[in-house]
Amino acid sequence: MIIVSQDKVANINYGNIEAIYLLEKNGKIEINVRGKYDYTIGKYETEERAKEILKEITNTFSAAALNGTHDEIDLILKAKFMARYEMPKE
């Protein structure tokens, strides 16, 4: 799955992410990914909204996997490479 950053300047491969986490910084809640590098993929006004976004990312990945065939390898590959999630502005 690909996650498109909020500012639309980065595409992050979900398969290369070790963790997605929230961080409060400068009065906003950042959603960051950790892998080979750390990267901020979005900034939101409230922790509640940031948590909603995390849930949407998880649901998008899960839905992509469930839309495949019953072949486990196909499910994994489809979720990994065909799904796309764009970070909302707000």
Protein Blocks (a to p, Z undefined) as FASTA:
>chain_A
ZZddfklpaccdfklpfbdcdddeehiacdddddfbccdfbdcfbfklmmmmmmmmmmmm
mmmmmmmcfbfklmmmmmmmmgccdddfZZ
